[in-house]
Amino acid sequence: MKAKFNNFITATVEFAKNIKPEIADTAEDELIAFIGEMAALPERRKKTIFKMNVRNYWNIIGRDKYHAVYEIAKLINEMICSSATAERAWSTFRFIHSRLRNRLTNVRAEKLTTDSFSTGQMKQQSLELIVSSSNKICAEIMWALHCLNRISNNSNKNVTNLFQAMFPDSEIAKSLQMGPNKVGYSITHGLGPYFKGLLKQQMSLSPWLVVSFDESLNKKTQTCQMDLLIQYWNEEKMQVEVRYWDSSFMGHSTSLDLVNHFNEKISDINISKIVQVSMDGPSVNLKFHRDIQSKREEHELSKLIDIGCCSLHIIHGAFKTGVESTDWELKKTFKSCFTLFHDSPARRSDFISITEGSVFPLSFCATRWVEDKKESLPKSKRPSCKSYKFVVNAVKKELSLVKFQFFSYLASMFEPFLKLYQTDAPMLPHMNGDLVQLIKSILRMFIKSETIEATSKLTKIDLQNKENHLKPSEIDIGFAAELSLSKLRKNDAVILKDMKEFKIQCMHILISAAEKLFKRCPLDSVIVNTSTCLLPNFYAQITPEKNRNQMKILLHHHISLGILTASYSDKVISQFSKFISSEFALNQDVFISYDRNNKRLDDFYFKNIDIKKYPELSSVIKLVLTLSHGQASVERGFSVNKDVVTDNISTDGIVGRRLVRDFMLTNNLNPHSVQITSEMKVAFKSARQKYQIMLEEEKSKNKKHAMLDQKAIILSEIEELKSKMGFLTKTSLMLEKEKMESEFKKELKNCVIKTIDSRALDLNGISQCIWEHPELCFQENYAHDLLTTFLEKEKFVVQRKTPLETAFIARYGDATGLKVGVFCEYDALPGLGHGCGHNLIAEVGIATGLALKEIATLYPNLKMEVIVFGTPAEERGGGKILMIEKGVFDETEICMMSHPTPLEIPAPTWLSRIQLTVVFKGKPAHASGAPWEGVNALDAAVSCYNSISMLRQQTKLTSRIHCIIVDGGKVPNIIPERSELIISIRGIVKEDTFDLANKVKQCASGAAAATGCSVTISETQPFYDSVKTNPTMIELYINNAKSIGVKFNDDAMASKLLASTDMGNVSQIKPSIHPCFKIVTPAANHTHEFTTSSGAPENQIHALNSAKSMAMTVVDILLNLSLLEQIRNDFQNKN
């Protein structure tokens, strides 16, 4: 029991010594007296006191009597809960209160008399235990530091028992308590924040700060981890130091995400000291840099120094760009080499036994290629994997080895720079010279030396100008590649052309690499160029005046950024002049003999030279040396992350481990060599309290979230019920509306049917009259007068003889509504009368117009204007085409007509058509007396006809050619002077039709040339385009036709190749349909039998059904204007 109190006294006194030494001795005496007094109290009294709240507790005990103890309690409270409220702060006095209660409640007064705890004994025991407790904490700290070496927290589950078994005679081992949780929270909440606090103190003394960051995937947390490092001036070491600061863990990593996380993590830093943000060069990072710059301008802070992206990335990227600019596929080859032997002991064994080599490729690059041996693996052992096949193909290529050797030689040019700048030492003043040296070494490989020497600026050399290039034979590819190439040439494995082509490919690689360097490297940066004035051996290479000018340019640049003021810069340049004339003049040997391989620049200036005499100059030197030269430090941190990250580790745990590990790596320390200070011990011991506070906060937060989630769930359920109610209401209203609309639509369609049926006799009379009075194209005067007179009686506004002599336009309805065009045809065929049934087409057009007129009259709110067009001369004259040219159909929104055929074909394929008239002219002569004097035009016509017949074999299935000879001479004993052919060319695609027409014209020209005739070819009828059937309209037509009993069989539904019509030209400018309706007939169109059928009364019903279907289609569109939008879209999209 005494030991327990001694531990308590020792810990409390040690705490007092570290925090407030002046009360430590008093505190020890007071604690001994305090415990003795409490132990002497009756049991009931002790229980009463310990049930009190902390405030009353100290009032009764007497804070004046035990002033030191009370002060210690306050200090502990302030340390643990510095940000808590006053009331909460009182509650944390349980640090002492709870320990006393646990130890004294069950202790009998008679066993703990003041005699047994005499002052002398307590002091002696306390002194003995101070050392023991301190050593125990040191041991725990060292073990926690040791656990950073890839030891997970869970590995400490039984480590306490292990220590006791290993060191049975050690009191420290017996008292050591280092479980998984303690190791975790002591690093995360104790040592990590402690070392970060030390870093923050050091950073506060630095006049300038540079922040570097980079992102990588953290596979354990499955987040994008952005690490931030701080580059600052360490006043204690008098050196530039790069230290890990913090990490942010993100899901998305857009520019805005980076800015927000970056600002959050540097909130504890004085951002006015930040002069540079270093990063690599993805586009998102460049956007981030611009955003940060604009934010600083908004807050009137200095602009950030920008020397471009990480130089290491630029150099590596240039090398990569160059190598990948050819089709050598080196990267794939190296990867295949690695894959071939990776995780394959058998292949490795075979390789060693055959080649006697034991060096294998590393990941993604080959460190050594197969030696010049021609042995191969036994057939049974040859792998079948892709990597093996790729390597085999690569080895078979004669120039593979030469390519690898050139690759290695080029890499050796870049490698020194990359190695040199993998350091935390200040390197910016060296960068200009190193970059110039690297670029020159690459340029000398393929650019003439006089060109390089003549230029004042390397980046101005025109790399694509062949006049600047060396000859292919002079291109430097390295000795190894040259020797191998010569050997191949000697063995006739390659020819001179191959060698030249290889050298040109090498030059292409060099050009690509150099161009990338020119574009991205910071040779044009003012700071990179002028910071060379701080290189020690630079002072001796140029005049003091030139060096001062360099410094002036450097200072001007910083003034323009707002980092330095003009007056401050005046002092700097004055001190710099004195520095040159004094320090350099007195220590020239030191300056000239400076070797950067042995001494850092910061060490040179601040340990070799008395720079403190020049305060402003030294500050600027610190600024330049603090600037980052690349991302090497940040990317090395990715390897450190792999060392410290374990399974199921929290993000705070990762940051804490990185902070501690970074401190140890920076100071080259091991766990046993870390100086454990009293502040570190306090931080270590307070970690548990911070951990518990964090758990309480998380618990409270989770509870709050749970409550919010529960509330959200209830609200979500309420909203879901509301949504369902709304959906049901909406559905009910929609169904009701659909029902009403359906009934209304049914009413309108019944109106259509009744109207047409009621006027069937009148409509049949119109058809019969036209059938009985057939009229050829442009002569349809009887039909024109008959139809216009009928429409006028039906209250249509009729424009007679417009725009052609036998055409008309009849309108009815609201001119602001949907404009529906219905077409009538009424011309007949020569010698056949209405052998194409145009009398029925006219009847269908008038019937559709009457039905739509009735709808427009009864339901004016539907807003529709029906326009009946009388279109003459379809058969031979192209009446609709002439009407299109006069703009007759411009205002019409949808167009429709239907045509009689032997089948119901809703969407037939109407062909485009060109009609040619070919006239041959020869020379007449007596066919018997002197035939040799004549030139036979009929022979030309026959030859042309035969050529066209032979052409049919090469004609597409979708094209047609028809040809007749209409003139071949008058009498047989006269050689025909003139012959004439009429030729029709048809096709689905108009381009095919024009192409076929050109071939027919060539046939005619060939026939003329063969017979000696002259030929005239003319298009005697307008071009008829193919019909562009609107799919939405025709689908509505089919559904409506089916609803009134029209039946379509499979053949009828199939697309049929039919004739040509000038309605095709209308369909190219307006959404249109041109279905065919069936009439009872034993023959096809354009026959005498079809003429008889088109006038038969029993076929009227089929014509009227088609009219009903078209009018009902318009009803569907009127009641659902979204269909009109779909029709328009179809018209725009359909070929």
Buried (B, 14 or more C-beta within 10 A) or exposed (E): EEEEBBBBBBBBBBBBBBBBEEBBBBBBEBBBBBBBBBBBBEEEEBEEBBEBEBEEBBEEBEBEEBBBBBBBBBBBBEBBBEEBEEEEBBBBBBBBBEBBBEBBEEBEBEEBEBEBBEEEBBBEBBEEBBEBBBBBBBBBBBBBBEBBEEBBBBEBEEBBEBBBEEEEEBEBBEBBEBBBEBBBBBBBBBBBBBBBEBBBEBBEEBBBBBBBBBBBEBEBBEBBBBBBBBBBBBBEBBBBBBBBBBBBBBEEBEBEBBBEBBEEBBEEBEBEBBBBBBBBBEEBBBBBBEBBBEEBEEEEBBBBBBBBBBBBBBBBBBBBBBBBBBEBBBEBBBBBBBBBBBEBEEBBEBBEEBBEEEEBBEEEBBEBBBEEEEEEBEEEEEBEEEBBBBBBEBBEEBBBBBBBBBBBBBEEBBEEBBEBBBBBBBBBBBBBEBBEEBBBBBBBBBBBEEBBEEBEEBBEBEBEEEEBBBEBEEBBBBEBBBEBBEBBBEEEEBEEEBBBBBBBBBBBBBBBBBBBBBEBBBBEBBBBBBBBBBBBEBBEEEEBEEBBBBBBBBBBBBBEBEBBEEEBBEBBBEBBBEBBEBBBEEBEEBBEEBEBEEBBBBBBBBEBBEBEEBEBBBBBBBBBBBBBBBBBBBBBBBEBBEBBBBEEBEBBBBBBBBBBBBBBBBEEEEBEEBEBEBEBBBBBBBBBBBBEBBEEEEEEEEEEEEEEEEEEEEEEEEEEEEEEEEEEEEEEEEEEEEEEEEEEBEEBBEBBBEBBBEBBEBBBBBBBBBBEBBBBBBBBBBBBBBBBEBBEEBEBEBBBBBBBEBBBBBBBBBEEBBBBBBBBBBBBBEEBBBBBBBBBBBBBBBBBBBBBBBBBEEBEEBBBBBBBBBBBBBBBBBBBBBBBEEEBBEEBBBBBBBBBBBBBBBBBBBBBBBBBBBBBBBBBBEBEEEEEEBBBBBBBBBBBBEBBEEBEEEBEEBBBBEBEBEBBBEEEEBBBBBBBBBBBBBBBBBEBBBBBBEBBBEBBBBBBEEBBBEBEBEEEBBBBBBBBBBBBBBBBBBEBBEBBEBEBEEEBBEEBBBBBBBBBBBBBBBBBBBBBBBBEBEBBBBBEEBBBBBBEEEBBBBBBBBBBBBBBBBBBBBBBEEBBEBBBEBBEEEE
